């Protein structure tokens, strides 16, 4: 006999809005949970007898009821709306326009950007993530289920924070959901350091989740609308309406708090400092050690984004009036130019080029060399090349079942074999191949975990927290 119990927890103050469903079918217990209105995440466990399966299900249900969940009818409560960042972009007051080399229009408002040795990445609110060459050739497209809030890098790995409540690993051809954030967290921004996820949200909370998607700690800062989170070995730096607060990465104890001149709208970091772009027309550089304000970079409108050249030699900022600025490290303004395409919502500097994603949904590449800027200030700029999509553009979507993964009869030469194992009601992934620590877990897509299933991965890298991270493609062994 099959039984199903469906529970919901929904708070009127904008807090939790999630469901929990338990299905018992013989000796199998299926648990599905997530945001109300979403498909959610499913975990399946098997037991020796039907009695043990029913007992395990009753225990899970009891735990949720004690936390405030109550029986409900699925579909009666609507999904809670996700915050879409609404921004105002006025025309630039700059006398000249920046020397844009090329521009790629993504088709929707864009926030996420990352530039590495090989690619430029841009993600938009339609759920599209594109990779381009530094010269502006579109190479691939990832199609995610909902809008992309931000793109972040953690060493080799590239992650997209998505409005469906998941964080997707885009480091290989097969994107997968690496983290499933709690259903009551409305993501504003995120950062990942050594596999640990740090999430800033609408309520001004900071939530920290480990590589196994398990909650570590959370803190609520003094202000709401937390658009900034950056992390390193020593602290997590959380920017919100009341300033920037630094927390210890192990346990979340407050290290320091610094009020800023206006709410924080964006954040950047270098080795010894964090940079907070504020609504009060300034970027403030704060010392990581104690939060002391080391320098102030004054703009003419609210600062939507900021970035630096290596080591903070130059500081760049994008404002609400479609202008982009460059400052010397001490705060001296060197130049101000119009973007030619809306306000910059994110930016990154690399090799004398400044990459911007703007309110019109474009990724623009600006020549930030001294000669090009000097010519632009005199009114001479190159004709920006309008980048087009290739006719046969490779498109990749997240894997949701084991069938979506390529199957092979044998592990390719040089690959590493891992296996899904059942442990304490959860499916973990461990290394089978020789030369690795067999007790360490492997960070692995939850959607394709099945007890007893083996996979071959291109490579594994040890993380500081005592676990392995997958690098490259994943293949299912038949």
C-alpha positions as CSV (number, residue, x, y, z in Angstrom):
1,X,0.0,0.0,0.0
2,X,1.2,3.5,-0.9
3,X,0.7,6.4,1.5
4,X,1.5,10.1,0.9
5,X,1.8,12.9,3.5
6,X,2.0,16.5,2.2
7,X,3.0,19.3,4.6
8,X,3.6,23.1,4.1
9,X,5.2,25.8,6.2
10,X,4.4,29.4,5.0
11,X,4.9,32.5,7.0
12,X,3.1,35.8,6.2
13,X,6.1,38.0,7.1
14,X,8.0,36.9,4.0
15,X,9.8,34.1,5.8
16,X,9.5,30.4,5.1
17,X,7.4,29.3,2.1
18,X,8.2,25.6,1.6
19,X,6.7,22.1,1.4
20,X,7.7,18.6,2.6
21,X,6.2,15.5,1.1
22,X,6.7,11.9,2.2
23,X,5.6,8.9,0.1
24,X,5.9,5.3,1.5
25,X,5.7,2.6,-1.1
26,X,6.4,-0.8,0.5
27,X,10.0,-0.7,1.7
28,X,10.8,2.6,-0.1
29,X,10.5,6.1,1.3
30,X,10.6,9.1,-1.0
31,X,11.0,12.5,0.4
32,X,10.4,15.6,-1.8
33,X,10.9,19.1,-0.5
34,X,11.5,22.7,-1.7
35,X,9.9,26.0,-2.4
36,X,6.1,26.0,-2.7
37,X,5.2,26.0,-6.4
38,X,8.5,24.4,-7.5
39,X,9.3,20.8,-8.3
40,X,11.7,20.6,-5.4
41,X,14.4,18.0,-4.6
42,X,13.7,14.3,-4.1
43,X,15.6,11.7,-1.9
44,X,14.8,8.0,-2.0
45,X,15.7,5.5,0.8
46,X,15.2,1.8,1.0
47,X,14.6,-0.2,4.2
48,X,14.7,-3.9,5.1
49,X,11.0,-4.2,5.9
50,X,7.8,-2.2,5.4
51,X,7.6,-1.6,9.2
52,X,11.0,0.1,9.2
53,X,10.0,2.2,6.2
54,X,6.8,3.4,7.9
55,X,8.7,4.1,11.1
56,X,11.3,6.2,9.3
57,X,8.6,8.1,7.5
58,X,6.7,8.8,10.7
59,X,9.9,10.1,12.3
60,X,10.6,12.5,9.4
61,X,7.0,13.8,9.5
62,X,7.1,14.3,13.2
63,X,10.3,16.3,13.0
64,X,8.7,18.7,10.4
65,X,5.4,19.0,12.4
66,X,7.4,20.1,15.5
67,X,9.0,22.8,13.3
68,X,5.7,24.2,12.4
69,X,4.8,22.3,9.2
70,X,1.1,21.4,8.8
71,X,-1.0,19.2,6.5
72,X,-2.0,21.1,3.3
73,X,-3.5,20.6,-0.1
74,X,-0.9,20.8,-2.8
75,X,-1.6,23.7,-5.2
76,X,-3.8,25.8,-3.0
77,X,-0.9,28.1,-2.0
78,X,0.8,29.9,-4.9
79,X,4.5,30.2,-5.3
80,X,6.0,33.3,-3.7
81,X,7.4,35.8,-6.1
82,X,11.2,36.0,-6.5
83,X,12.8,39.4,-6.2
84,X,14.0,40.7,-9.6
85,X,16.4,43.6,-9.2
86,X,14.6,46.7,-10.5
87,X,17.1,49.4,-11.4
88,X,16.8,52.9,-12.9
89,X,19.3,53.9,-15.6
90,X,19.5,57.5,-16.5
91,X,21.4,58.9,-19.5
92,X,25.1,59.6,-18.9
93,X,26.3,63.1,-18.0
94,X,29.8,62.3,-19.2
95,X,31.1,64.4,-22.1
96,X,32.5,61.4,-24.0
97,X,31.7,57.7,-24.5
98,X,34.0,54.8,-23.5
99,X,35.9,53.0,-26.3
100,X,33.7,49.9,-26.7
101,X,35.4,47.3,-28.9
102,X,32.5,44.9,-29.1
103,X,29.0,44.4,-27.6
104,X,26.9,41.3,-27.3
105,X,23.2,41.7,-26.6
106,X,21.8,38.8,-24.5
107,X,18.2,39.7,-25.0
108,X,17.4,40.2,-21.3
109,X,18.6,42.3,-18.3
110,X,22.0,40.8,-17.3
111,X,23.8,40.8,-13.9
112,X,26.3,38.0,-14.0
113,X,29.8,38.3,-15.4
114,X,33.0,36.4,-15.0
115,X,36.2,36.7,-17.2
116,X,38.9,34.0,-17.0
117,X,41.9,33.0,-19.1
118,X,39.8,31.5,-21.8
119,X,36.3,32.9,-21.7
120,X,33.9,35.7,-20.9
121,X,30.8,34.6,-19.1
122,X,27.5,36.5,-19.0
123,X,24.2,35.5,-17.4
124,X,20.8,37.1,-17.8
125,X,17.3,37.1,-16.2
126,X,16.0,34.7,-18.8
127,X,18.2,32.0,-17.5
128,X,20.7,32.1,-20.3
129,X,24.5,32.0,-19.7
130,X,26.7,32.6,-22.7
131,X,30.4,32.0,-23.0
132,X,32.4,34.2,-25.4
133,X,36.0,34.5,-26.4
134,X,37.9,37.6,-25.4
135,X,37.5,38.8,-28.9
136,X,33.8,38.5,-28.8
137,X,33.0,35.2,-30.5
138,X,30.0,33.4,-28.9
139,X,31.1,29.8,-28.1
140,X,28.3,28.2,-26.1
141,X,25.0,28.7,-24.3
142,X,23.8,27.2,-21.0
143,X,20.0,27.3,-20.5
144,X,19.0,27.3,-16.8
145,X,15.5,27.0,-15.4
146,X,15.2,30.6,-14.1
147,X,16.9,34.0,-14.0
148,X,20.6,34.2,-13.3
149,X,21.4,36.5,-10.3
150,X,25.2,36.3,-10.5
151,X,28.2,34.3,-11.7
152,X,31.1,33.5,-9.4
153,X,34.3,31.6,-9.7
154,X,36.0,29.4,-7.1
155,X,39.4,28.5,-8.6
156,X,38.6,26.5,-11.7
157,X,34.9,26.1,-11.0
158,X,32.2,28.6,-12.4
159,X,28.9,28.8,-10.6
160,X,25.6,30.5,-11.5
161,X,23.2,31.6,-8.8
162,X,19.7,31.0,-10.1
163,X,16.2,32.3,-9.2
164,X,15.0,28.7,-8.8
165,X,16.9,28.5,-5.6
166,X,19.8,26.4,-6.9
167,X,23.4,27.1,-7.7
168,X,24.6,25.5,-10.9
169,X,28.1,24.3,-11.6
170,X,29.0,25.3,-15.2
171,X,32.5,24.0,-15.3
172,X,31.9,21.2,-17.7
173,X,29.6,20.6,-20.7
174,X,27.0,19.1,-18.4
175,X,25.8,21.8,-15.9
176,X,24.4,20.5,-12.7
177,X,22.8,21.8,-9.5
178,X,25.7,21.8,-7.0
179,X,23.7,23.5,-4.2
180,X,20.0,23.6,-3.3
181,X,19.5,26.7,-1.1
182,X,16.8,26.6,1.6
183,X,13.4,27.4,0.3
184,X,12.9,30.5,2.4
185,X,16.1,32.2,1.1
186,X,15.5,34.9,-1.6
187,X,18.9,35.0,-3.2
188,X,20.4,38.4,-3.9
189,X,24.1,37.5,-4.3
190,X,26.5,34.7,-3.5
191,X,30.1,33.7,-3.3
192,X,31.8,30.3,-3.1
193,X,35.2,29.8,-1.4
194,X,36.8,26.3,-1.2
195,X,33.5,24.7,-2.0
196,X,31.6,26.6,0.8
197,X,28.6,28.6,-0.4
198,X,27.8,32.0,1.2
199,X,24.4,33.4,0.3
200,X,23.2,37.0,0.9
201,X,19.5,37.5,0.6
202,X,16.6,40.0,0.6
203,X,16.1,39.9,4.4
204,X,19.7,40.9,5.1
205,X,20.7,37.3,6.1
206,X,23.9,35.5,5.4
207,X,23.5,31.8,5.0
208,X,26.5,29.4,4.8
209,X,26.2,25.9,3.2
210,X,28.9,23.3,2.9
211,X,29.8,21.1,-0.1
212,X,27.2,18.5,0.8
213,X,24.5,21.1,0.6
214,X,24.1,21.1,4.4
215,X,23.4,24.2,6.4
216,X,26.4,25.4,8.5
217,X,25.3,28.7,10.1
218,X,23.4,31.8,9.4
219,X,23.4,35.4,10.7
220,X,21.1,38.3,10.2
221,X,22.9,41.6,9.7
222,X,21.6,45.0,10.8
223,X,20.2,45.9,7.3
224,X,18.1,44.3,4.7
225,X,18.7,43.9,0.9
226,X,22.2,42.3,1.1
227,X,23.6,42.7,-2.4
228,X,27.2,42.0,-1.4
229,X,29.0,38.9,-0.1
230,X,32.7,38.1,-0.6
231,X,34.7,35.4,1.2
232,X,38.3,34.3,1.8
233,X,40.1,32.1,4.3
234,X,39.8,34.7,7.1
235,X,36.2,36.0,6.9
236,X,32.9,36.4,5.0
237,X,32.2,40.0,4.1
238,X,28.5,40.8,4.0
239,X,27.3,44.1,2.6
240,X,23.7,45.4,3.2
241,X,21.6,48.6,3.8
242,X,23.5,49.5,7.0
243,X,27.1,48.8,5.8
244,X,29.5,45.9,5.8
245,X,29.8,43.2,8.4
246,X,32.6,40.6,8.6
247,X,32.0,37.2,10.1
248,X,34.4,34.4,11.0
249,X,34.1,31.6,8.4
250,X,34.0,28.9,11.1
251,X,30.9,29.5,13.2
252,X,29.9,33.0,12.1
253,X,31.1,35.1,15.0
254,X,31.1,38.9,14.1
255,X,34.6,40.2,13.6
256,X,33.7,43.8,12.7
257,X,31.0,46.1,11.4
258,X,31.5,49.3,9.4
259,X,28.6,51.6,8.5
260,X,28.8,52.9,4.9
261,X,27.7,56.1,3.3
262,X,24.5,54.7,1.8
263,X,23.3,51.1,1.4
264,X,25.7,48.7,-0.2
265,X,24.7,47.8,-3.8
266,X,27.7,45.8,-4.9
267,X,31.0,44.4,-3.6
268,X,34.5,43.5,-4.7
269,X,37.6,42.1,-3.0
270,X,41.3,42.1,-3.2
271,X,43.8,40.3,-0.9
272,X,43.7,42.9,1.9
273,X,40.6,45.0,1.2
274,X,37.0,44.9,0.2
275,X,35.3,47.5,-1.9
276,X,31.6,48.5,-1.3
277,X,29.7,50.4,-3.9
278,X,26.9,52.4,-2.3
279,X,23.7,54.2,-3.0
280,X,25.3,57.4,-1.7
281,X,27.5,57.8,-4.9
282,X,30.7,56.3,-3.4
283,X,32.9,53.3,-3.4
284,X,34.5,52.7,0.0
285,X,37.7,50.6,0.4
286,X,37.6,48.8,3.8
287,X,40.6,47.0,5.3
288,X,39.8,43.3,5.7
289,X,41.7,43.1,9.0
290,X,39.5,45.6,11.0
291,X,37.0,47.2,8.7
292,X,38.7,50.6,8.7
293,X,37.9,52.9,5.7
294,X,41.1,53.3,3.8
295,X,39.9,55.3,0.8
296,X,36.7,56.7,-0.8
297,X,36.0,57.0,-4.5
298,X,33.4,59.6,-5.3
299,X,31.0,59.2,-8.2
300,X,28.1,61.4,-9.4
301,X,25.3,58.9,-8.9
302,X,24.5,55.7,-7.0
303,X,27.1,53.0,-7.6
304,X,25.7,49.9,-9.2
305,X,29.0,48.0,-9.6
306,X,32.7,48.2,-9.0
307,X,36.0,46.3,-9.7
308,X,39.7,46.8,-9.6
309,X,42.8,46.0,-11.5
310,X,45.1,43.5,-9.9
311,X,46.2,44.6,-6.4
312,X,43.8,47.6,-6.4
313,X,46.1,49.8,-8.5
314,X,43.0,51.2,-10.3
315,X,39.4,51.2,-9.1
316,X,36.5,51.2,-11.5
317,X,32.9,52.0,-10.8
318,X,29.6,52.0,-12.8
319,X,26.8,54.3,-11.7
320,X,23.0,54.7,-12.1
321,X,23.5,57.3,-14.9
322,X,25.1,55.0,-17.5
323,X,28.7,56.2,-16.7
324,X,31.9,54.3,-15.9
325,X,34.7,55.7,-13.8
326,X,38.4,55.0,-13.2
327,X,40.2,56.1,-10.0
328,X,43.8,55.8,-8.8
329,X,44.2,53.8,-5.6
330,X,44.2,56.8,-3.4
331,X,40.8,58.0,-4.7
332,X,41.8,60.5,-7.4
333,X,39.4,60.3,-10.3
334,X,41.2,59.7,-13.5
335,X,38.3,59.6,-16.0
336,X,34.6,59.3,-16.4
337,X,32.9,58.1,-19.7
338,X,29.5,57.1,-20.8
339,X,28.9,53.3,-21.4
340,X,26.9,53.9,-24.6
341,X,24.5,51.1,-23.4
342,X,22.9,51.7,-20.0
343,X,24.2,51.4,-16.5
344,X,26.8,48.7,-15.6
345,X,25.3,46.2,-13.2
346,X,28.5,44.1,-12.9
347,X,32.0,44.6,-14.2
348,X,35.5,43.0,-14.3
349,X,38.9,44.3,-15.4
350,X,41.4,42.0,-17.2
351,X,44.4,42.8,-19.3
352,X,43.6,46.5,-20.0
353,X,40.0,45.7,-20.9
354,X,37.0,46.4,-18.8
355,X,34.0,44.1,-19.3
356,X,30.6,45.4,-18.4
357,X,27.1,43.9,-18.2
358,X,24.5,46.6,-18.5
359,X,20.8,47.4,-17.9
360,X,20.0,46.8,-21.6
361,X,21.2,43.2,-21.3
362,X,24.5,43.6,-23.1
363,X,28.1,42.4,-22.4
364,X,30.4,45.2,-23.5
365,X,34.2,45.0,-23.9
366,X,35.9,48.4,-23.2
367,X,39.5,49.2,-24.2
368,X,40.8,50.5,-21.0
369,X,44.3,51.2,-22.1
370,X,45.8,54.6,-21.5
371,X,46.0,55.5,-25.2
372,X,42.4,54.4,-26.0
373,X,41.0,56.3,-23.0
374,X,42.9,59.4,-24.0
375,X,41.5,59.2,-27.5
376,X,38.0,58.7,-26.2
377,X,38.2,61.8,-24.0
378,X,39.0,63.7,-27.2
379,X,36.0,62.1,-29.0
380,X,37.7,59.4,-31.0
381,X,36.4,55.9,-30.3
382,X,36.4,52.7,-32.4
383,X,33.1,51.5,-34.0
384,X,31.8,48.9,-31.6
385,X,31.3,45.5,-33.3
386,X,27.8,44.1,-32.7
387,X,28.4,40.4,-31.8
388,X,25.9,37.9,-33.3
389,X,24.9,34.4,-32.3
390,X,26.3,31.5,-34.3
391,X,23.8,29.6,-36.4
392,X,24.6,26.3,-34.7
393,X,25.5,27.4,-31.2
394,X,26.1,24.5,-28.7
395,X,23.4,24.6,-26.0
396,X,23.6,22.8,-22.7
397,X,20.9,22.2,-20.1
398,X,21.2,20.8,-16.5
399,X,21.0,17.1,-16.1
400,X,17.9,16.0,-14.0
401,X,18.2,12.2,-14.3
402,X,20.9,9.6,-14.7
403,X,19.6,9.1,-18.3
404,X,20.8,12.6,-19.2
405,X,24.4,11.6,-18.5
406,X,26.4,9.9,-21.3
407,X,26.8,6.1,-20.5
408,X,30.0,4.2,-21.2
409,X,30.9,0.6,-20.9
410,X,34.3,1.2,-19.3
411,X,36.0,4.1,-17.6
412,X,38.2,6.1,-20.0
413,X,41.9,6.0,-19.5
414,X,43.0,8.4,-16.9
415,X,39.6,8.9,-15.4
416,X,38.6,8.4,-11.8
417,X,35.7,6.1,-10.7
418,X,33.3,7.1,-8.0
419,X,30.3,5.3,-6.5
420,X,27.0,6.4,-4.9
421,X,26.5,4.8,-1.5
422,X,23.6,4.9,1.0
423,X,24.6,6.2,4.4
424,X,22.4,7.3,7.3
425,X,19.5,8.0,5.0
426,X,21.5,10.0,2.5
427,X,23.2,9.1,-0.7
428,X,26.9,10.0,-0.6
429,X,29.5,9.7,-3.3
430,X,32.9,8.1,-2.6
431,X,36.0,7.3,-4.6
432,X,36.6,3.8,-5.8
433,X,39.9,4.3,-7.7
434,X,43.2,3.8,-5.9
435,X,45.2,6.7,-4.7
436,X,42.4,8.7,-3.0
437,X,41.1,8.9,0.5
438,X,38.2,6.5,0.5
439,X,36.4,8.1,3.5
440,X,36.1,11.6,1.9
441,X,32.9,12.5,0.2
442,X,32.8,13.8,-3.4
443,X,30.8,16.9,-4.2
444,X,28.4,15.5,-6.9
445,X,25.1,16.3,-8.6
446,X,22.2,15.2,-6.4
447,X,19.9,14.7,-9.4
448,X,22.0,11.8,-10.7
449,X,22.8,10.1,-7.4
450,X,21.5,6.5,-7.2
451,X,22.8,4.0,-4.6
452,X,25.1,1.5,-6.4
453,X,25.6,3.6,-9.5
454,X,29.2,4.3,-10.6
455,X,30.5,7.2,-12.6
456,X,33.8,8.0,-14.3
457,X,35.0,11.6,-13.9
458,X,37.8,13.3,-15.7
459,X,39.6,14.4,-12.5
460,X,39.1,15.0,-8.7
461,X,40.7,17.8,-6.7
462,X,41.1,17.8,-2.9
463,X,39.5,20.8,-1.1
464,X,40.6,22.3,2.1
465,X,37.5,21.0,3.9
466,X,38.4,17.4,3.4
467,X,36.4,16.4,0.4
468,X,36.8,16.1,-3.4
469,X,35.5,18.3,-6.2
470,X,34.8,17.0,-9.7
471,X,36.6,18.6,-12.6
472,X,35.6,17.9,-16.2
473,X,32.9,15.6,-17.6
474,X,30.9,13.0,-15.8
475,X,30.1,9.6,-17.5
476,X,27.8,6.9,-16.1
477,X,29.3,3.4,-16.1
478,X,26.9,0.8,-17.5
